[in-house]
């Protein structure tokens, strides 16, 4: 079994070494042989995403505040009713 694996491996290496590479068949899309042109981004009227980041931070902080306020109200309600 070990000889079979070794023979198959050597045969694959010989075939791979003798195969001629095709320059235009792939590689980087930025090469001059690529089938597609360069990427042109779609204009979204956002110069950068700072407004989205700020909105995300505001919603995150608001959510944390809402959670802490609900915990405070729950603790206050439980202390009034005498439950634990």
N, CA, C and O atoms as a Maestro MAE file, in Angstrom:
{
 s_m_m2io_version
 :::
 2.0.0
}

f_m_ct {
 s_m_title
 :::
 protein
 m_atom[336] {
  # First column is atom index #
  i_m_mmod_type
  r_m_x_coord
  r_m_y_coord
  r_m_z_coord
  i_m_residue_number
  s_m_chain_name
  s_m_pdb_residue_name
  s_m_pdb_atom_name
  i_m_atomic_number
  :::
  1 25 0.816 -1.186 0.000 1 A "UNK " " N  " 7
  2 3 0.000 0.000 0.000 1 A "UNK " " CA " 6
  3 2 0.867 1.258 0.000 1 A "UNK " " C  " 6
  4 15 0.552 2.242 -0.671 1 A "UNK " " O  " 8
  5 25 1.973 1.212 0.770 2 A "UNK " " N  " 7
  6 3 2.862 2.369 0.807 2 A "UNK " " CA " 6
  7 2 3.507 2.608 -0.552 2 A "UNK " " C  " 6
  8 15 3.707 3.752 -0.960 2 A "UNK " " O  " 8
  9 25 3.840 1.495 -1.266 3 A "UNK " " N  " 7
  10 3 4.439 1.644 -2.589 3 A "UNK " " CA " 6
  11 2 3.439 2.244 -3.564 3 A "UNK " " C  " 6
  12 15 3.808 3.056 -4.412 3 A "UNK " " O  " 8
  13 25 2.181 1.851 -3.451 4 A "UNK " " N  " 7
  14 3 1.148 2.367 -4.338 4 A "UNK " " CA " 6
  15 2 0.973 3.874 -4.147 4 A "UNK " " C  " 6
  16 15 0.861 4.625 -5.116 4 A "UNK " " O  " 8
  17 25 0.951 4.303 -2.890 5 A "UNK " " N  " 7
  18 3 0.813 5.732 -2.598 5 A "UNK " " CA " 6
  19 2 2.027 6.485 -3.121 5 A "UNK " " C  " 6
  20 15 1.885 7.575 -3.676 5 A "UNK " " O  " 8
  21 25 3.216 5.921 -2.951 6 A "UNK " " N  " 7
  22 3 4.427 6.577 -3.433 6 A "UNK " " CA " 6
  23 2 4.430 6.667 -4.958 6 A "UNK " " C  " 6
  24 15 4.807 7.697 -5.517 6 A "UNK " " O  " 8
  25 25 4.012 5.596 -5.634 7 A "UNK " " N  " 7
  26 3 3.991 5.605 -7.098 7 A "UNK " " CA " 6
  27 2 2.980 6.622 -7.615 7 A "UNK " " C  " 6
  28 15 3.269 7.359 -8.557 7 A "UNK " " O  " 8
  29 25 1.800 6.669 -7.008 8 A "UNK " " N  " 7
  30 3 0.782 7.628 -7.426 8 A "UNK " " CA " 6
  31 2 1.265 9.054 -7.184 8 A "UNK " " C  " 6
  32 15 1.050 9.926 -8.027 8 A "UNK " " O  " 8
  33 25 1.905 9.303 -6.063 9 A "UNK " " N  " 7
  34 3 2.407 10.638 -5.759 9 A "UNK " " CA " 6
  35 2 3.467 11.065 -6.755 9 A "UNK " " C  " 6
  36 15 3.446 12.199 -7.234 9 A "UNK " " O  " 8
  37 25 4.396 10.169 -7.074 10 A "UNK " " N  " 7
  38 3 5.453 10.492 -8.046 10 A "UNK " " CA " 6
  39 2 4.847 10.726 -9.420 10 A "UNK " " C  " 6
  40 15 5.263 11.647 -10.123 10 A "UNK " " O  " 8
  41 25 3.876 9.916 -9.819 11 A "UNK " " N  " 7
  42 3 3.239 10.088 -11.121 11 A "UNK " " CA " 6
  43 2 2.523 11.428 -11.211 11 A "UNK " " C  " 6
  44 15 2.594 12.110 -12.233 11 A "UNK " " O  " 8
  45 25 1.833 11.801 -10.141 12 A "UNK " " N  " 7
  46 3 1.149 13.093 -10.136 12 A "UNK " " CA " 6
  47 2 2.142 14.247 -10.202 12 A "UNK " " C  " 6
  48 15 1.884 15.253 -10.863 12 A "UNK " " O  " 8
  49 25 3.278 14.106 -9.520 13 A "UNK " " N  " 7
  50 3 4.293 15.155 -9.554 13 A "UNK " " CA " 6
  51 2 4.887 15.293 -10.944 13 A "UNK " " C  " 6
  52 15 5.128 16.409 -11.405 13 A "UNK " " O  " 8
  53 25 5.129 14.166 -11.623 14 A "UNK " " N  " 7
  54 3 5.696 14.217 -12.975 14 A "UNK " " CA " 6
  55 2 4.709 14.880 -13.934 14 A "UNK " " C  " 6
  56 15 5.098 15.718 -14.747 14 A "UNK " " O  " 8
  57 25 3.433 14.504 -13.840 15 A "UNK " " N  " 7
  58 3 2.420 15.098 -14.715 15 A "UNK " " CA " 6
  59 2 2.275 16.590 -14.439 15 A "UNK " " C  " 6
  60 15 2.154 17.383 -15.373 15 A "UNK " " O  " 8
  61 25 2.286 16.976 -13.182 16 A "UNK " " N  " 7
  62 3 2.148 18.383 -12.831 16 A "UNK " " CA " 6
  63 2 3.357 19.192 -13.278 16 A "UNK " " C  " 6
  64 15 3.221 20.357 -13.651 16 A "UNK " " O  " 8
  65 25 4.529 18.587 -13.242 17 A "UNK " " N  " 7
  66 3 5.741 19.306 -13.660 17 A "UNK " " CA " 6
  67 2 5.788 19.498 -15.157 17 A "UNK " " C  " 6
  68 15 6.374 20.471 -15.632 17 A "UNK " " O  " 8
  69 25 5.185 18.597 -15.916 18 A "UNK " " N  " 7
  70 3 5.237 18.704 -17.369 18 A "UNK " " CA " 6
  71 2 4.075 19.509 -17.945 18 A "UNK " " C  " 6
  72 15 4.081 19.808 -19.139 18 A "UNK " " O  " 8
  73 25 3.086 19.865 -17.142 19 A "UNK " " N  " 7
  74 3 1.949 20.630 -17.633 19 A "UNK " " CA " 6
  75 2 2.381 22.068 -17.891 19 A "UNK " " C  " 6
  76 15 3.022 22.694 -17.047 19 A "UNK " " O  " 8
  77 25 2.028 22.581 -19.049 20 A "UNK " " N  " 7
  78 3 2.385 23.959 -19.397 20 A "UNK " " CA " 6
  79 2 1.382 24.915 -18.749 20 A "UNK " " C  " 6
  80 15 0.173 24.732 -18.894 20 A "UNK " " O  " 8
  81 25 1.864 25.916 -18.048 21 A "UNK " " N  " 7
  82 3 0.941 26.868 -17.432 21 A "UNK " " CA " 6
  83 2 0.307 27.770 -18.492 21 A "UNK " " C  " 6
  84 15 0.952 28.144 -19.471 21 A "UNK " " O  " 8
  85 25 -0.926 28.102 -18.287 22 A "UNK " " N  " 7
  86 3 -1.630 29.022 -19.176 22 A "UNK " " CA " 6
  87 2 -1.674 30.366 -18.475 22 A "UNK " " C  " 6
  88 15 -2.284 30.503 -17.415 22 A "UNK " " O  " 8
  89 25 -1.035 31.343 -19.062 23 A "UNK " " N  " 7
  90 3 -0.890 32.641 -18.394 23 A "UNK " " CA " 6
  91 2 -2.242 33.338 -18.259 23 A "UNK " " C  " 6
  92 15 -2.501 33.983 -17.243 23 A "UNK " " O  " 8
  93 25 -3.086 33.223 -19.245 24 A "UNK " " N  " 7
  94 3 -4.345 33.962 -19.232 24 A "UNK " " CA " 6
  95 2 -5.464 33.223 -18.528 24 A "UNK " " C  " 6
  96 15 -6.605 33.682 -18.572 24 A "UNK " " O  " 8
  97 25 -5.194 32.102 -17.884 25 A "UNK " " N  " 7
  98 3 -6.258 31.263 -17.334 25 A "UNK " " CA " 6
  99 2 -6.682 31.651 -15.931 25 A "UNK " " C  " 6
  100 15 -7.645 31.072 -15.427 25 A "UNK " " O  " 8
  101 25 -6.057 32.550 -15.298 26 A "UNK " " N  " 7
  102 3 -6.500 32.863 -13.938 26 A "UNK " " CA " 6
  103 2 -5.506 33.740 -13.233 26 A "UNK " " C  " 6
  104 15 -4.865 34.600 -13.836 26 A "UNK " " O  " 8
  105 25 -5.390 33.512 -11.959 27 A "UNK " " N  " 7
  106 3 -4.483 34.314 -11.160 27 A "UNK " " CA " 6
  107 2 -5.201 35.547 -10.637 27 A "UNK " " C  " 6
  108 15 -6.385 35.493 -10.304 27 A "UNK " " O  " 8
  109 25 -4.505 36.618 -10.568 28 A "UNK " " N  " 7
  110 3 -5.039 37.844 -10.012 28 A "UNK " " CA " 6
  111 2 -5.989 38.526 -10.993 28 A "UNK " " C  " 6
  112 15 -5.709 38.578 -12.191 28 A "UNK " " O  " 8
  113 25 -7.112 39.051 -10.493 29 A "UNK " " N  " 7
  114 3 -7.995 39.793 -11.404 29 A "UNK " " CA " 6
  115 2 -7.393 41.122 -11.841 29 A "UNK " " C  " 6
  116 15 -7.915 41.776 -12.744 29 A "UNK " " O  " 8
  117 25 -6.293 41.523 -11.203 30 A "UNK " " N  " 7
  118 3 -5.648 42.782 -11.555 30 A "UNK " " CA " 6
  119 2 -4.574 42.603 -12.615 30 A "UNK " " C  " 6
  120 15 -3.951 43.570 -13.054 30 A "UNK " " O  " 8
  121 25 -4.364 41.355 -13.021 31 A "UNK " " N  " 7
  122 3 -3.358 41.131 -14.053 31 A "UNK " " CA " 6
  123 2 -3.920 41.577 -15.400 31 A "UNK " " C  " 6
  124 15 -5.139 41.634 -15.562 31 A "UNK " " O  " 8
  125 25 -3.068 41.891 -16.361 32 A "UNK " " N  " 7
  126 3 -3.581 42.325 -17.668 32 A "UNK " " CA " 6
  127 2 -4.281 41.206 -18.424 32 A "UNK " " C  " 6
  128 15 -4.957 41.462 -19.420 32 A "UNK " " O  " 8
  129 25 -4.127 39.964 -17.963 33 A "UNK " " N  " 7
  130 3 -4.738 38.837 -18.656 33 A "UNK " " CA " 6
  131 2 -6.071 38.430 -18.048 33 A "UNK " " C  " 6
  132 15 -6.678 37.462 -18.506 33 A "UNK " " O  " 8
  133 25 -6.542 39.139 -17.035 34 A "UNK " " N  " 7
  134 3 -7.798 38.778 -16.397 34 A "UNK " " CA " 6
  135 2 -8.981 39.000 -17.335 34 A "UNK " " C  " 6
  136 15 -8.947 39.901 -18.172 34 A "UNK " " O  " 8
  137 25 -10.020 38.190 -17.202 35 A "UNK " " N  " 7
  138 3 -11.166 38.316 -18.103 35 A "UNK " " CA " 6
  139 2 -12.087 39.482 -17.764 35 A "UNK " " C  " 6
  140 15 -12.931 39.852 -18.580 35 A "UNK " " O  " 8
  141 25 -11.942 40.066 -16.581 36 A "UNK " " N  " 7
  142 3 -12.838 41.135 -16.154 36 A "UNK " " CA " 6
  143 2 -12.054 42.419 -15.950 36 A "UNK " " C  " 6
  144 15 -10.849 42.398 -15.697 36 A "UNK " " O  " 8
  145 25 -12.749 43.521 -16.063 37 A "UNK " " N  " 7
  146 3 -12.125 44.815 -15.828 37 A "UNK " " CA " 6
  147 2 -11.989 45.093 -14.350 37 A "UNK " " C  " 6
  148 15 -12.413 44.283 -13.525 37 A "UNK " " O  " 8
  149 25 -11.407 46.223 -14.002 38 A "UNK " " N  " 7
  150 3 -11.249 46.561 -12.588 38 A "UNK " " CA " 6
  151 2 -12.608 46.878 -11.951 38 A "UNK " " C  " 6
  152 15 -13.557 47.265 -12.633 38 A "UNK " " O  " 8
  153 25 -12.675 46.707 -10.647 39 A "UNK " " N  " 7
  154 3 -13.908 46.946 -9.903 39 A "UNK " " CA " 6
  155 2 -14.154 48.444 -9.797 39 A "UNK " " C  " 6
  156 15 -13.266 49.199 -9.401 39 A "UNK " " O  " 8
  157 25 -15.360 48.871 -10.151 40 A "UNK " " N  " 7
  158 3 -15.770 50.263 -10.006 40 A "UNK " " CA " 6
  159 2 -16.906 50.287 -8.990 40 A "UNK " " C  " 6
  160 15 -17.985 49.764 -9.270 40 A "UNK " " O  " 8
  161 25 -16.692 50.883 -7.815 41 A "UNK " " N  " 7
  162 3 -17.726 50.856 -6.793 41 A "UNK " " CA " 6
  163 2 -18.948 51.688 -7.193 41 A "UNK " " C  " 6
  164 15 -18.835 52.681 -7.911 41 A "UNK " " O  " 8
  165 25 -20.113 51.259 -6.711 42 A "UNK " " N  " 7
  166 3 -21.354 51.979 -6.977 42 A "UNK " " CA " 6
  167 2 -21.402 53.203 -6.061 42 A "UNK " " C  " 6
  168 15 -21.160 53.071 -4.861 42 A "UNK " " O  " 8
  169 25 -21.706 54.381 -6.589 43 A "UNK " " N  " 7
  170 3 -21.776 55.564 -5.725 43 A "UNK " " CA " 6
  171 2 -22.979 55.484 -4.792 43 A "UNK " " C  " 6
  172 15 -24.106 55.293 -5.248 43 A "UNK " " O  " 8
  173 25 -22.745 55.628 -3.494 44 A "UNK " " N  " 7
  174 3 -23.817 55.530 -2.503 44 A "UNK " " CA " 6
  175 2 -24.041 56.843 -1.777 44 A "UNK " " C  " 6
  176 15 -24.854 56.893 -0.854 44 A "UNK " " O  " 8
  177 25 -23.358 57.897 -2.156 45 A "UNK " " N  " 7
  178 3 -23.453 59.220 -1.525 45 A "UNK " " CA " 6
  179 2 -22.964 59.236 -0.088 45 A "UNK " " C  " 6
  180 15 -23.218 60.195 0.642 45 A "UNK " " O  " 8
  181 25 -22.267 58.191 0.327 46 A "UNK " " N  " 7
  182 3 -21.594 58.199 1.621 46 A "UNK " " CA " 6
  183 2 -20.105 58.337 1.343 46 A "UNK " " C  " 6
  184 15 -19.486 57.427 0.792 46 A "UNK " " O  " 8
  185 25 -19.529 59.475 1.723 47 A "UNK " " N  " 7
  186 3 -18.097 59.627 1.549 47 A "UNK " " CA " 6
  187 2 -17.349 58.624 2.399 47 A "UNK " " C  " 6
  188 15 -16.355 58.034 1.975 47 A "UNK " " O  " 8
  189 25 -17.849 58.446 3.603 48 A "UNK " " N  " 7
  190 3 -17.336 57.406 4.484 48 A "UNK " " CA " 6
  191 2 -18.484 56.988 5.396 48 A "UNK " " C  " 6
  192 15 -19.560 57.584 5.347 48 A "UNK " " O  " 8
  193 25 -18.274 56.000 6.204 49 A "UNK " " N  " 7
  194 3 -19.358 55.411 6.989 49 A "UNK " " CA " 6
  195 2 -19.402 55.949 8.411 49 A "UNK " " C  " 6
  196 15 -19.895 55.262 9.305 49 A "UNK " " O  " 8
  197 25 -18.907 57.148 8.644 50 A "UNK " " N  " 7
  198 3 -18.880 57.675 10.016 50 A "UNK " " CA " 6
  199 2 -20.280 57.846 10.585 50 A "UNK " " C  " 6
  200 15 -20.496 57.583 11.768 50 A "UNK " " O  " 8
  201 25 -21.231 58.281 9.772 51 A "UNK " " N  " 7
  202 3 -22.585 58.493 10.281 51 A "UNK " " CA " 6
  203 2 -23.223 57.160 10.684 51 A "UNK " " C  " 6
  204 15 -23.981 57.097 11.651 51 A "UNK " " O  " 8
  205 25 -22.913 56.105 9.943 52 A "UNK " " N  " 7
  206 3 -23.466 54.791 10.275 52 A "UNK " " CA " 6
  207 2 -22.851 54.269 11.571 52 A "UNK " " C  " 6
  208 15 -23.547 53.677 12.396 52 A "UNK " " O  " 8
  209 25 -21.569 54.485 11.748 53 A "UNK " " N  " 7
  210 3 -20.894 54.053 12.979 53 A "UNK " " CA " 6
  211 2 -21.439 54.811 14.174 53 A "UNK " " C  " 6
  212 15 -21.681 54.224 15.228 53 A "UNK " " O  " 8
  213 25 -21.633 56.111 14.017 54 A "UNK " " N  " 7
  214 3 -22.173 56.906 15.121 54 A "UNK " " CA " 6
  215 2 -23.601 56.484 15.463 54 A "UNK " " C  " 6
  216 15 -23.956 56.417 16.640 54 A "UNK " " O  " 8
  217 25 -24.413 56.201 14.466 55 A "UNK " " N  " 7
  218 3 -25.772 55.740 14.734 55 A "UNK " " CA " 6
  219 2 -25.748 54.387 15.437 55 A "UNK " " C  " 6
  220 15 -26.539 54.158 16.353 55 A "UNK " " O  " 8
  221 25 -24.865 53.497 15.029 56 A "UNK " " N  " 7
  222 3 -24.741 52.198 15.683 56 A "UNK " " CA " 6
  223 2 -24.332 52.335 17.140 56 A "UNK " " C  " 6
  224 15 -24.875 51.655 18.010 56 A "UNK " " O  " 8
  225 25 -23.375 53.216 17.405 57 A "UNK " " N  " 7
  226 3 -22.955 53.435 18.788 57 A "UNK " " CA " 6
  227 2 -24.089 54.020 19.630 57 A "UNK " " C  " 6
  228 15 -24.263 53.648 20.791 57 A "UNK " " O  " 8
  229 25 -24.859 54.937 19.038 58 A "UNK " " N  " 7
  230 3 -25.972 55.541 19.768 58 A "UNK " " CA " 6
  231 2 -27.036 54.489 20.094 58 A "UNK " " C  " 6
  232 15 -27.542 54.452 21.216 58 A "UNK " " O  " 8
  233 25 -27.375 53.641 19.133 59 A "UNK " " N  " 7
  234 3 -28.365 52.593 19.401 59 A "UNK " " CA " 6
  235 2 -27.841 51.582 20.418 59 A "UNK " " C  " 6
  236 15 -28.602 51.098 21.256 59 A "UNK " " O  " 8
  237 25 -26.559 51.263 20.351 60 A "UNK " " N  " 7
  238 3 -25.971 50.335 21.319 60 A "UNK " " CA " 6
  239 2 -26.040 50.914 22.727 60 A "UNK " " C  " 6
  240 15 -26.446 50.229 23.666 60 A "UNK " " O  " 8
  241 25 -25.640 52.186 22.875 61 A "UNK " " N  " 7
  242 3 -25.681 52.828 24.192 61 A "UNK " " CA " 6
  243 2 -27.119 52.939 24.680 61 A "UNK " " C  " 6
  244 15 -27.386 52.741 25.866 61 A "UNK " " O  " 8
  245 25 -28.048 53.253 23.781 62 A "UNK " " N  " 7
  246 3 -29.452 53.326 24.171 62 A "UNK " " CA " 6
  247 2 -29.980 51.982 24.631 62 A "UNK " " C  " 6
  248 15 -30.746 51.914 25.593 62 A "UNK " " O  " 8
  249 25 -29.582 50.911 23.959 63 A "UNK " " N  " 7
  250 3 -30.002 49.575 24.361 63 A "UNK " " CA " 6
  251 2 -29.443 49.188 25.714 63 A "UNK " " C  " 6
  252 15 -30.146 48.591 26.529 63 A "UNK " " O  " 8
  253 25 -28.196 49.518 25.961 64 A "UNK " " N  " 7
  254 3 -27.612 49.235 27.278 64 A "UNK " " CA " 6
  255 2 -28.322 50.027 28.369 64 A "UNK " " C  " 6
  256 15 -28.563 49.515 29.462 64 A "UNK " " O  " 8
  257 25 -28.651 51.269 28.068 65 A "UNK " " N  " 7
  258 3 -29.386 52.082 29.033 65 A "UNK " " CA " 6
  259 2 -30.763 51.516 29.322 65 A "UNK " " C  " 6
  260 15 -31.204 51.484 30.470 65 A "UNK " " O  " 8
  261 25 -31.439 51.069 28.273 66 A "UNK " " N  " 7
  262 3 -32.762 50.463 28.449 66 A "UNK " " CA " 6
  263 2 -32.692 49.194 29.301 66 A "UNK " " C  " 6
  264 15 -33.548 48.969 30.156 66 A "UNK " " O  " 8
  265 25 -31.671 48.369 29.066 67 A "UNK " " N  " 7
  266 3 -31.515 47.154 29.863 67 A "UNK " " CA " 6
  267 2 -31.230 47.475 31.330 67 A "UNK " " C  " 6
  268 15 -31.807 46.861 32.227 67 A "UNK " " O  " 8
  269 25 -30.350 48.427 31.565 68 A "UNK " " N  " 7
  270 3 -30.023 48.748 32.956 68 A "UNK " " CA " 6
  271 2 -31.219 49.383 33.666 68 A "UNK " " C  " 6
  272 15 -31.433 49.137 34.853 68 A "UNK " " O  " 8
  273 25 -31.996 50.192 32.955 69 A "UNK " " N  " 7
  274 3 -33.185 50.796 33.567 69 A "UNK " " CA " 6
  275 2 -34.238 49.730 33.878 69 A "UNK " " C  " 6
  276 15 -34.898 49.796 34.915 69 A "UNK " " O  " 8
  277 25 -34.395 48.759 32.995 70 A "UNK " " N  " 7
  278 3 -35.365 47.692 33.262 70 A "UNK " " CA " 6
  279 2 -34.923 46.845 34.452 70 A "UNK " " C  " 6
  280 15 -35.762 46.405 35.237 70 A "UNK " " O  " 8
  281 25 -33.627 46.610 34.596 71 A "UNK " " N  " 7
  282 3 -33.143 45.871 35.779 71 A "UNK " " CA " 6
  283 2 -33.396 46.675 37.056 71 A "UNK " " C  " 6
  284 15 -33.763 46.123 38.093 71 A "UNK " " O  " 8
  285 25 -33.193 47.978 36.958 72 A "UNK " " N  " 7
  286 3 -33.444 48.839 38.113 72 A "UNK " " CA " 6
  287 2 -34.922 48.795 38.506 72 A "UNK " " C  " 6
  288 15 -35.250 48.678 39.686 72 A "UNK " " O  " 8
  289 25 -35.809 48.888 37.516 73 A "UNK " " N  " 7
  290 3 -37.241 48.847 37.806 73 A "UNK " " CA " 6
  291 2 -37.661 47.488 38.368 73 A "UNK " " C  " 6
  292 15 -38.506 47.421 39.261 73 A "UNK " " O  " 8
  293 25 -37.074 46.409 37.850 74 A "UNK " " N  " 7
  294 3 -37.391 45.080 38.350 74 A "UNK " " CA " 6
  295 2 -36.963 44.946 39.807 74 A "UNK " " C  " 6
  296 15 -37.709 44.409 40.625 74 A "UNK " " O  " 8
  297 25 -35.767 45.431 40.135 75 A "UNK " " N  " 7
  298 3 -35.292 45.353 41.517 75 A "UNK " " CA " 6
  299 2 -36.173 46.194 42.433 75 A "UNK " " C  " 6
  300 15 -36.461 45.799 43.562 75 A "UNK " " O  " 8
  301 25 -36.597 47.352 41.940 76 A "UNK " " N  " 7
  302 3 -37.455 48.213 42.750 76 A "UNK " " CA " 6
  303 2 -38.820 47.562 42.971 76 A "UNK " " C  " 6
  304 15 -39.358 47.620 44.076 76 A "UNK " " O  " 8
  305 25 -39.383 46.945 41.936 77 A "UNK " " N  " 7
  306 3 -40.674 46.277 42.047 77 A "UNK " " CA " 6
  307 2 -40.595 45.095 43.008 77 A "UNK " " C  " 6
  308 15 -41.498 44.883 43.817 77 A "UNK " " O  " 8
  309 25 -39.509 44.328 42.914 78 A "UNK " " N  " 7
  310 3 -39.364 43.184 43.801 78 A "UNK " " CA " 6
  311 2 -39.172 43.619 45.246 78 A "UNK " " C  " 6
  312 15 -39.626 42.932 46.161 78 A "UNK " " O  " 8
  313 25 -38.511 44.741 45.466 79 A "UNK " " N  " 7
  314 3 -38.310 45.210 46.848 79 A "UNK " " CA " 6
  315 2 -39.621 45.728 47.441 79 A "UNK " " C  " 6
  316 15 -39.848 45.623 48.646 79 A "UNK " " O  " 8
  317 25 -40.479 46.286 46.588 80 A "UNK " " N  " 7
  318 3 -41.767 46.781 47.083 80 A "UNK " " CA " 6
  319 2 -42.690 45.627 47.422 80 A "UNK " " C  " 6
  320 15 -43.394 45.673 48.431 80 A "UNK " " O  " 8
  321 25 -42.698 44.605 46.603 81 A "UNK " " N  " 7
  322 3 -43.595 43.468 46.826 81 A "UNK " " CA " 6
  323 2 -43.039 42.478 47.842 81 A "UNK " " C  " 6
  324 15 -43.775 41.620 48.328 81 A "UNK " " O  " 8
  325 25 -41.759 42.581 48.168 82 A "UNK " " N  " 7
  326 3 -41.173 41.713 49.172 82 A "UNK " " CA " 6
  327 2 -40.704 40.382 48.607 82 A "UNK " " C  " 6
  328 15 -40.367 39.482 49.376 82 A "UNK " " O  " 8
  329 25 -40.673 40.231 47.308 83 A "UNK " " N  " 7
  330 3 -40.204 38.992 46.703 83 A "UNK " " CA " 6
  331 2 -38.716 39.073 46.424 83 A "UNK " " C  " 6
  332 15 -38.117 40.148 46.429 83 A "UNK " " O  " 8
  333 25 -38.131 37.900 46.179 84 A "UNK " " N  " 7
  334 3 -36.697 37.878 45.864 84 A "UNK " " CA " 6
  335 2 -36.487 37.332 44.510 84 A "UNK " " C  " 6
  336 15 -35.348 37.229 44.055 84 A "UNK " " O  " 8
  :::
 }
 m_bond[335] {
  # First column is bond index #
  i_m_from
  i_m_to
  i_m_order
  :::
  1 1 2 1
  2 2 3 1
  3 3 4 2
  4 3 5 1
  5 5 6 1
  6 6 7 1
  7 7 8 2
  8 7 9 1
  9 9 10 1
  10 10 11 1
  11 11 12 2
  12 11 13 1
  13 13 14 1
  14 14 15 1
  15 15 16 2
  16 15 17 1
  17 17 18 1
  18 18 19 1
  19 19 20 2
  20 19 21 1
  21 21 22 1
  22 22 23 1
  23 23 24 2
  24 23 25 1
  25 25 26 1
  26 26 27 1
  27 27 28 2
  28 27 29 1
  29 29 30 1
  30 30 31 1
  31 31 32 2
  32 31 33 1
  33 33 34 1
  34 34 35 1
  35 35 36 2
  36 35 37 1
  37 37 38 1
  38 38 39 1
  39 39 40 2
  40 39 41 1
  41 41 42 1
  42 42 43 1
  43 43 44 2
  44 43 45 1
  45 45 46 1
  46 46 47 1
  47 47 48 2
  48 47 49 1
  49 49 50 1
  50 50 51 1
  51 51 52 2
  52 51 53 1
  53 53 54 1
  54 54 55 1
  55 55 56 2
  56 55 57 1
  57 57 58 1
  58 58 59 1
  59 59 60 2
  60 59 61 1
  61 61 62 1
  62 62 63 1
  63 63 64 2
  64 63 65 1
  65 65 66 1
  66 66 67 1
  67 67 68 2
  68 67 69 1
  69 69 70 1
  70 70 71 1
  71 71 72 2
  72 71 73 1
  73 73 74 1
  74 74 75 1
  75 75 76 2
  76 75 77 1
  77 77 78 1
  78 78 79 1
  79 79 80 2
  80 79 81 1
  81 81 82 1
  82 82 83 1
  83 83 84 2
  84 83 85 1
  85 85 86 1
  86 86 87 1
  87 87 88 2
  88 87 89 1
  89 89 90 1
  90 90 91 1
  91 91 92 2
  92 91 93 1
  93 93 94 1
  94 94 95 1
  95 95 96 2
  96 95 97 1
  97 97 98 1
  98 98 99 1
  99 99 100 2
  100 99 101 1
  101 101 102 1
  102 102 103 1
  103 103 104 2
  104 103 105 1
  105 105 106 1
  106 106 107 1
  107 107 108 2
  108 107 109 1
  109 109 110 1
  110 110 111 1
  111 111 112 2
  112 111 113 1
  113 113 114 1
  114 114 115 1
  115 115 116 2
  116 115 117 1
  117 117 118 1
  118 118 119 1
  119 119 120 2
  120 119 121 1
  121 121 122 1
  122 122 123 1
  123 123 124 2
  124 123 125 1
  125 125 126 1
  126 126 127 1
  127 127 128 2
  128 127 129 1
  129 129 130 1
  130 130 131 1
  131 131 132 2
  132 131 133 1
  133 133 134 1
  134 134 135 1
  135 135 136 2
  136 135 137 1
  137 137 138 1
  138 138 139 1
  139 139 140 2
  140 139 141 1
  141 141 142 1
  142 142 143 1
  143 143 144 2
  144 143 145 1
  145 145 146 1
  146 146 147 1
  147 147 148 2
  148 147 149 1
  149 149 150 1
  150 150 151 1
  151 151 152 2
  152 151 153 1
  153 153 154 1
  154 154 155 1
  155 155 156 2
  156 155 157 1
  157 157 158 1
  158 158 159 1
  159 159 160 2
  160 159 161 1
  161 161 162 1
  162 162 163 1
  163 163 164 2
  164 163 165 1
  165 165 166 1
  166 166 167 1
  167 167 168 2
  168 167 169 1
  169 169 170 1
  170 170 171 1
  171 171 172 2
  172 171 173 1
  173 173 174 1
  174 174 175 1
  175 175 176 2
  176 175 177 1
  177 177 178 1
  178 178 179 1
  179 179 180 2
  180 179 181 1
  181 181 182 1
  182 182 183 1
  183 183 184 2
  184 183 185 1
  185 185 186 1
  186 186 187 1
  187 187 188 2
  188 187 189 1
  189 189 190 1
  190 190 191 1
  191 191 192 2
  192 191 193 1
  193 193 194 1
  194 194 195 1
  195 195 196 2
  196 195 197 1
  197 197 198 1
  198 198 199 1
  199 199 200 2
  200 199 201 1
  201 201 202 1
  202 202 203 1
  203 203 204 2
  204 203 205 1
  205 205 206 1
  206 206 207 1
  207 207 208 2
  208 207 209 1
  209 209 210 1
  210 210 211 1
  211 211 212 2
  212 211 213 1
  213 213 214 1
  214 214 215 1
  215 215 216 2
  216 215 217 1
  217 217 218 1
  218 218 219 1
  219 219 220 2
  220 219 221 1
  221 221 222 1
  222 222 223 1
  223 223 224 2
  224 223 225 1
  225 225 226 1
  226 226 227 1
  227 227 228 2
  228 227 229 1
  229 229 230 1
  230 230 231 1
  231 231 232 2
  232 231 233 1
  233 233 234 1
  234 234 235 1
  235 235 236 2
  236 235 237 1
  237 237 238 1
  238 238 239 1
  239 239 240 2
  240 239 241 1
  241 241 242 1
  242 242 243 1
  243 243 244 2
  244 243 245 1
  245 245 246 1
  246 246 247 1
  247 247 248 2
  248 247 249 1
  249 249 250 1
  250 250 251 1
  251 251 252 2
  252 251 253 1
  253 253 254 1
  254 254 255 1
  255 255 256 2
  256 255 257 1
  257 257 258 1
  258 258 259 1
  259 259 260 2
  260 259 261 1
  261 261 262 1
  262 262 263 1
  263 263 264 2
  264 263 265 1
  265 265 266 1
  266 266 267 1
  267 267 268 2
  268 267 269 1
  269 269 270 1
  270 270 271 1
  271 271 272 2
  272 271 273 1
  273 273 274 1
  274 274 275 1
  275 275 276 2
  276 275 277 1
  277 277 278 1
  278 278 279 1
  279 279 280 2
  280 279 281 1
  281 281 282 1
  282 282 283 1
  283 283 284 2
  284 283 285 1
  285 285 286 1
  286 286 287 1
  287 287 288 2
  288 287 289 1
  289 289 290 1
  290 290 291 1
  291 291 292 2
  292 291 293 1
  293 293 294 1
  294 294 295 1
  295 295 296 2
  296 295 297 1
  297 297 298 1
  298 298 299 1
  299 299 300 2
  300 299 301 1
  301 301 302 1
  302 302 303 1
  303 303 304 2
  304 303 305 1
  305 305 306 1
  306 306 307 1
  307 307 308 2
  308 307 309 1
  309 309 310 1
  310 310 311 1
  311 311 312 2
  312 311 313 1
  313 313 314 1
  314 314 315 1
  315 315 316 2
  316 315 317 1
  317 317 318 1
  318 318 319 1
  319 319 320 2
  320 319 321 1
  321 321 322 1
  322 322 323 1
  323 323 324 2
  324 323 325 1
  325 325 326 1
  326 326 327 1
  327 327 328 2
  328 327 329 1
  329 329 330 1
  330 330 331 1
  331 331 332 2
  332 331 333 1
  333 333 334 1
  334 334 335 1
  335 335 336 2
  :::
 }
}
